[in-house]
């Protein structure tokens, strides 16, 4: 699903002493099948931006086009129901959204509401549970008897069960320990790879952006401050620090290796194994060139 945003502005509590300009003439494009990250410190406008994409908010000015559906200040609320069937959103602490008696009922609640076949969905449940790191034994259990991590996986399964064309992840690893964060990032990375869903990750953690995104948008005070490929953004380290952001540790290490060896990595999103492979290829190329020179 393509997402195009043109001159989008949003004002909370307009014409009052508490008027706040949360977004100011934001123009962006998220191509179909892309994985993008929107980063910025608290209050930069990240969450306000994506809440327009599933109809939670309407523009004060400007417009969005999401999968062919245009949203503008005069768009009627009832017309947004179609949009919400195509857009899945994982909020911070999604486990707080659980409410049904069993895990099965909770996961099927969304698909049932948008008219998907329950017979087909029930057949898909085992595979879906496996993808989020659970199994069929969880289906009859109460979601409130699960651990915090299992509750989060159940809530995410409920969003993915709706088969969204656009998946928005708003700080999905908030409150998780390092292993839990790693598990969540792997889950979303694999889902994107298998399904080709357009994914937009909202985060203030540069490590997550480096690991997952192919395109990065940096926001500050409701405006786009920087935009580009991760490598391009991380080159602007001093500007990031001015925004209370820092380049990820893995990127810092890769840049240091580049400076010391002369090797130029293909990406700053490489895993340690991939980085080692490229270093070996670089050294092999150097040896070959020396032999030719001799």
N, C-alpha and C positions, 0 to 999 in steps of 0.2 A: 504494500500500500504506500503510495506517494503522499508526502505531507509537504505542503507549500504554505508558508506564512508571509504575509505582506503587510508591512507597516502596522503591526499589531501593538496596540496599547491597551492597558487596563488600569483603571483607577478605582481604588476601594473607597467607599464612603464619600463620593464626590459632593462638592458644594457644602461641605461641613468642615468644622475646625480640624477634623481627623482625616481629611483627604490625603490619600497616599497614592503616589504614582508607582505602581508595582512593575509595569512594563512600559517602555517608551519606544515606539516605532521599531519593533523587532521584525526583521526580515530574514527568513531562513528557509532552507529546503532540505528535506530528508528523503532521499531516493528510496524506491521500493527495494526491499531486501537488505538495506544497509543496517549497520550497527553503529549508532552514534552515542556519544556521551556529552551531557550538558553539565558542566562543573562550575563551581563558584561558592563563595562563602555564604553563610546563613543570611537570608534577606536579599540575595542578589537577583531573585526573580525566577529561579529554576522551577520550583514547584508550581508557581502561578502560570508559567508558560505551558507546562504539560497539562494542567487542569483545563485548559481550553481545548485540548485535543480529544477529550472524551465528553465534552459538554458540561463539565462541572461549573465552568465559568464561560461567560460570553464576552466578546471583545467590547471595550469602550470605544475603540476605533480600529480601523483596519479589518483584515479578514484572514481566515484560514481556509485552505482547500484540502480535505482529507479524503482520499479515495474517490474523488469526484464530487464530494459533498461540500458545499461552501457554507461557512459559518461567519456571520457578520453581526453587528450590534442589533439588528432588527430580526434576527433568526428567532423563530418561535420555539419555546422549550419542547413542545411535543414532537417537533421534527428531529430532535436530537436522539430519540430512542433508537432509530436505525443506526446512528453512528456508534452508540454504546454497544451494539451487537458485534461490531467489528474491532473495537478497541478494548484491549484488556489492560488493566492497571493494577500493579502490585505496589501498594502503599508501604510506608514505613510501618513496621510491626503489623503485617497482614494478619497475624494470628488473632488480632483483636476483632477481626471481622467474622470469626467463627460463631455460629449460634445454633446449629442443628443438633439433633439427638445423636447422630452417628456420623462418622467420617464419610460414608457413602452418600448420605443425604446432603451433607454440606458441599461435597464436590459437585453433585448433580443439580444443586439449586440454581446456579446461573444458567447452565445449558437448558434446563427445563423452562426457565423464564423466557428465554429467547426462542423457544419452540423447536429445539433439537430433539431428535428421536431418542427417547430414553432407552429403547431396546439396543440401539447402536452404541449409545454412550456407555451402557453397562458392560458391553463386550470390550470396550476400549479401556475400561478402568484398570485392569491388571497392568497393561503396558504403560499407562499414564502414571500409575503409582510407582512402577519400576523407574521411570524417568526422573521422578522427584526423590528417589531413594527410600521408598516405602514398599510394602507388599500387600497382598490381598487380606492378610490377617488383620489389617487395620480397619477394613471396611465396616465391620459391625461395632467397632469401639466408639466410645464417646470421645470427641475431639478434646474435651476438657480433662481427660485422663491421660493425655499424652504429654511428653516432655515439650519444652519450649521449641526446640528445633523441629520436632515432629509436627507440632501445631503449625509452624510456619510452612513446612512442606505441604501440609494438607491445604492450607489457604492458597498457596501458589498453584497446587493441582487444580483447585476450583477455578482459578483464572485461566489456566492453560486449557482446561476442559472445554472452554467456550470457543476454542480454536480461533483466537484473535488474529486479524491481519496486521494489526499494529499492537505491539506489546510495550508498555511503558513501565519502567522500573524506577520507582521513587525511593532511593536510599534502601534497597532491598536487604542489605546486609547489616543494617543498623542494629546494634545491641548483641551481635553474634561474636563468639570468640574467633580467633584466627582460623581454626579448622572449619568452623561453621561458615565463615566468610568465603573460604576457599571452595567449600562444597557448593555454596550458592552460585559463585561465579562460574564454576564448572558446569553446573546445571543449565544456566542461561546461555552459556557459550555453546553447549551441545545442542540445546533446543534451537538456537538460531541456525546452527550448521545444518541440522536435519530438516527443519521446516522452512528455512528461508524467510522467516518472519521479519518485518521491519521492527527493529528494537531501538528504543531511546532510553538510555540509562541516565538517571539524575543522581549525582553524587558529589561529595566534596572531597572524596578520596582519589587522589591522582593515580594511586596504584591500580584501582579498579578500571579507571579510564585507559591506562596503559595496557592492561591485560586484555580488555575486551573490545575496545572501540577502534574503528577505522577512521572515524571523523570526530573531532572534538570541538565543542563550542564552550567558550569561557564567558560567563556573564558577570556583570557588576552593575549594581544600581539600576536594574531593570533594562539594561542594554547589553548588546553583544560586544564584548571587549576584544575577544580574539576568536578566530575560527580557522580550522585547517586540519591537516593530517597530524597525528600525535607527534611525529618527529619534528614538524614545523613548530608546534606549540612548545615543545620541551626545549627548543633552542632559545626561547625567549624567557630564560630563567629569571632574570632580574625583574621583568614585568610580572611574572607569576608571583614572585615574593612580595611585590608591592600589593598584591591582592590577597595576601595571606595564604598563598598556595605554594607548593614546592614540587619539584619533579620527583617521581617515584625513585626509591632506592635502586631498583633494578636498572632504571634508565641512567642514573648517576654512575653506576658501575660500568655499564656498557660504554658510556661516553668517555670514562676514564681509560678504559681499555683501548678505545679508538685513538685517544691522544698519545698513549704510550707505545702502541704498536703500529699505528698507521692504517689499521684495518677499518673499513667502513661497513658497518652492519646494514643489512637490508631493511631492518625495522628495529625500533626500540621496544617492541612487544615480544621479542624472542624469549623463549624459555632458556634456562641455562644450557640444556642439551643442544638446542638449536644454535645458540651463540658459540658453543665449543665447535660445532660442525663448521660454522662459517669461518672461525679462526683457523681451523685446520686447512680449509680450502684456500684461505688467504696465504698461509705459509707455504702451501704446495705451489701456488702460483708464483710466489716470490722466488722459491728455489728454482723453478723452471726458467724464470726470467734470468737468473744469475747464470745458469748453464748456457743459455743462449748468448748472453753477453760475453762469456768466456770463449 
